């Protein structure tokens, strides 16, 4: 009877080991995906981040990168802990899973909070940023971001092309008679911004604010969903870890 019970416990432990190993492999892949999403947000779309006064959007992406890298390292540790059946390693693995879980929940919460306040921030700051800092010394990154924004989203001005009439640069001699930046033109060429006719420049209802808001909201949804989704998967890993830990403890007696 005792031998049968011991055999059942051993079989249960082996099953848990392979389940946890499979989970760790998938977990490691998920960590790579999380890191990739965070890095892509920071590198590919870094120009747009410079147009935002709040750092919450960038912070969410940085947290994802940190969490994703930690997940990959933890996945390797989890595999070692599972095959060596060391309870100390399993305890460390469980604590790391818990920390990463909290980190990813934080990224999801930050993304949700920023989701709620994004529209107001863009209304308050984007127009001022574009009119006061475009083509000004020390703000070359803003100029590059605005030009990229207007060309990629086919828009002109924060709310409309008429916003550029208040631009410090447009009012200066440096503009060479331009009414809007050349990046507003459907076919950008040198000094094409002298004509602000609809046939020459982009005129989109809601301006660049609407376009940028939709873009960032879509990315916040991705950041939030990835963070919360991976965090929920980690709960399964923590349950498996606890079960294996208890199983190993039971086999000692």
C-alpha distance (Angstrom), angle and dihedral (degrees) to the residues before:
residue distance angle dihedral
X1 . . .
X2 3.79 . .
X3 3.80 91.2 .
X4 3.81 91.1 51.4
X5 3.82 90.7 50.2
X6 3.83 90.6 49.1
X7 3.82 90.4 48.9
X8 3.82 91.1 51.2
X9 3.80 90.6 49.7
X10 3.81 90.9 49.7
X11 3.82 91.9 49.9
X12 3.81 89.9 47.8
X13 3.79 90.8 50.8
X14 3.82 92.2 50.1
X15 3.81 91.1 49.9
X16 3.80 90.8 49.5
X17 3.81 90.6 48.7
X18 3.78 93.3 55.0
X19 3.79 92.7 42.4
X20 3.79 90.2 52.0
X21 3.81 91.7 44.9
X22 3.83 90.6 52.3
X23 3.79 89.7 47.3
X24 3.82 91.2 50.7
X25 3.79 92.0 51.5
X26 3.82 91.3 51.2
X27 3.79 88.9 42.3
X28 3.81 90.2 54.0
X29 3.82 90.6 51.5
X30 3.81 89.8 48.2
X31 3.81 89.0 52.3
X32 3.79 89.1 55.9
X33 3.81 90.5 51.4
X34 3.82 92.4 48.4
X35 3.82 91.2 49.6
X36 3.80 91.2 47.5
X37 3.83 92.3 51.9
X38 3.81 91.4 49.3
X39 3.82 94.6 46.2
X40 3.81 92.0 45.4
X41 3.81 90.5 52.4
X42 3.81 92.3 49.7
X43 3.81 99.1 41.0
X44 3.79 106.2 31.5
X45 3.79 95.9 38.7
X46 3.82 100.4 29.8
X47 3.82 91.6 116.1
X48 3.78 91.6 63.9
X49 3.81 91.5 47.7
X50 3.84 88.0 62.6
X51 3.83 89.2 61.3
X52 3.81 92.0 60.0
X53 3.79 120.7 85.1
X54 3.80 93.2 -157.5
X55 3.81 119.3 73.0
X56 3.82 93.9 -154.1
X57 3.81 93.9 100.1
X58 3.81 92.4 51.9
X59 3.83 91.1 42.1
X60 3.82 90.7 56.0
X61 3.81 90.1 52.6
X62 3.83 92.8 47.2
X63 3.80 90.5 50.6
X64 3.81 89.5 51.6
X65 3.82 91.3 51.7
X66 3.82 91.2 49.2
X67 3.80 92.3 45.3
X68 3.81 92.8 46.3
X69 3.82 93.1 50.8
X70 3.82 90.1 46.2
X71 3.81 89.8 50.3
X72 3.82 91.4 54.8
X73 3.81 92.7 49.4
X74 3.81 91.4 44.2
X75 3.82 90.9 49.7
X76 3.82 90.1 58.7
X77 3.81 90.7 46.7
X78 3.82 89.5 49.1
X79 3.81 91.4 54.7
X80 3.83 90.9 50.4
X81 3.80 92.2 47.1
X82 3.82 91.4 48.5
X83 3.81 97.6 50.5
X84 3.79 96.5 39.3
X85 3.82 90.4 45.7
X86 3.79 91.0 -143.6
X87 3.78 112.2 161.6
X88 3.81 93.1 -154.8
X89 3.80 91.1 56.5
X90 3.80 89.9 46.7
X91 3.80 90.2 53.3
X92 3.83 91.3 50.1
X93 3.81 89.6 46.6
X94 3.81 91.7 51.3
X95 3.83 92.4 49.8
X96 3.81 91.1 49.0
X97 3.81 90.7 49.6
X98 3.79 89.3 51.4
X99 3.83 92.6 49.5
X100 3.81 92.6 48.5
X101 3.80 89.5 46.3
X102 3.81 90.2 56.2
X103 3.83 91.0 44.3
X104 3.80 93.0 54.2
X105 3.79 92.6 44.8
X106 3.82 86.5 53.5
X107 3.83 90.5 52.8
X108 3.80 89.8 50.2
X109 3.81 92.7 48.2
X110 3.83 92.4 47.9
X111 3.80 90.0 50.1
X112 3.82 90.8 50.4
X113 3.83 93.5 47.7
X114 3.80 91.9 48.9
X115 3.81 89.1 46.4
X116 3.81 88.0 62.5
X117 3.81 96.6 49.1
X118 3.81 101.2 36.2
X119 3.82 98.0 95.0
X120 3.80 93.4 52.9
X121 3.81 92.9 46.6
X122 3.80 92.9 51.6
X123 3.81 92.0 48.6
X124 3.80 91.9 50.7
X125 3.80 100.5 42.0
X126 3.80 115.2 20.0
X127 3.81 96.7 69.9
X128 3.80 92.6 47.7
X129 3.81 91.7 46.5
X130 3.80 92.7 51.1
X131 3.81 97.2 44.8
X132 3.82 99.0 38.4
X133 3.82 103.6 36.6
X134 3.81 105.8 30.9
X135 3.84 111.5 116.9
X136 3.81 91.1 -4.1
X137 3.79 124.0 136.9
X138 3.79 112.7 -92.6
X139 3.81 92.7 18.9
X140 3.80 100.4 81.7
X141 3.83 90.3 128.6
X142 3.82 89.4 57.2
X143 3.82 91.2 51.1
X144 3.80 90.8 49.8
X145 3.83 91.5 47.3
X146 3.82 93.7 48.8
X147 3.82 92.7 48.2
X148 3.81 90.9 48.9
X149 3.81 91.0 46.3
X150 3.80 94.1 51.8
X151 3.79 94.1 45.4
X152 3.82 98.2 43.3
X153 3.80 95.3 44.2
X154 3.82 95.5 34.6
X155 3.82 93.6 -128.2
X156 3.81 137.2 125.2
X157 3.81 126.1 -145.9
X158 3.78 128.8 -4.8
X159 3.82 95.5 -82.9
X160 3.81 100.0 0.2
X161 3.80 140.8 -22.0
X162 3.83 89.5 -91.1
X163 3.84 88.7 71.5
X164 3.80 88.2 76.8
X165 3.81 90.2 67.8
X166 3.83 86.2 76.9
X167 3.81 93.8 49.9
X168 3.80 116.7 124.6
X169 3.80 89.1 -142.3
X170 3.84 96.4 46.9
X171 3.81 89.5 52.8
X172 3.79 92.1 50.9
X173 3.79 129.4 82.5
X174 3.81 89.4 -112.9
X175 3.81 89.1 75.2
X176 3.83 90.9 66.9
X177 3.78 92.9 -143.3
X178 3.79 96.1 -47.6
X179 3.81 116.4 152.8
X180 3.82 92.3 -164.1
X181 3.82 133.9 8.7
X182 3.79 116.1 -82.8
X183 3.82 88.7 -113.9
X184 3.82 88.0 71.5
X185 3.82 89.7 66.5
X186 3.78 121.4 101.4
X187 3.79 87.5 -136.1
X188 3.83 105.9 28.2
X189 3.80 114.3 -141.9
X190 3.79 133.5 151.5
X191 3.85 110.4 -67.6
X192 3.83 93.1 -2.5
X193 3.81 86.7 131.4
X194 3.81 90.0 75.8
X195 3.82 88.3 85.4
X196 3.81 117.0 60.1
X197 3.79 95.6 -179.8
X198 3.86 114.6 135.6
X199 3.80 89.3 -117.4
X200 3.81 89.5 61.5
X201 3.83 106.1 35.3
X202 3.79 137.0 39.0
X203 3.78 114.8 -96.4
X204 3.78 111.2 -175.5
X205 3.79 124.8 173.3
X206 3.80 107.7 -110.9
X207 3.81 92.5 17.5
X208 3.78 124.7 -131.7
X209 3.82 92.4 -37.4
X210 3.80 91.8 71.3
X211 3.81 93.0 45.2
X212 3.83 94.4 47.2
X213 3.79 92.5 44.8
X214 3.82 92.4 53.7
X215 3.81 90.5 47.1
X216 3.82 94.6 50.2
X217 3.81 93.7 42.5
X218 3.80 89.8 54.1
X219 3.81 90.4 51.3
X220 3.80 92.6 46.0
X221 3.80 88.3 54.8
X222 3.81 89.3 53.0
X223 3.82 92.8 47.2
X224 3.80 92.0 46.7
X225 3.80 94.7 44.7
X226 3.82 94.1 47.1
X227 3.81 92.4 46.8
X228 3.80 96.2 47.5
X229 3.82 93.3 37.7
X230 3.81 94.8 54.6
X231 3.81 89.8 42.6
X232 3.81 90.5 56.6
X233 3.81 90.7 49.4
X234 3.81 88.5 53.2
X235 3.79 90.0 61.8
X236 3.82 87.5 66.2
X237 3.79 89.5 51.7
X238 3.80 91.8 50.9
X239 3.83 90.8 50.1
X240 3.84 91.2 50.4
X241 3.81 90.2 47.8
X242 3.81 92.3 51.7
X243 3.81 91.2 47.9
X244 3.82 92.8 50.2
X245 3.80 91.1 45.8
X246 3.82 91.4 52.8
X247 3.80 90.9 44.8
X248 3.82 91.9 53.2
X249 3.79 90.3 46.5
X250 3.82 91.3 51.5
X251 3.82 92.1 51.5
X252 3.78 90.5 59.4
X253 3.79 91.0 67.1
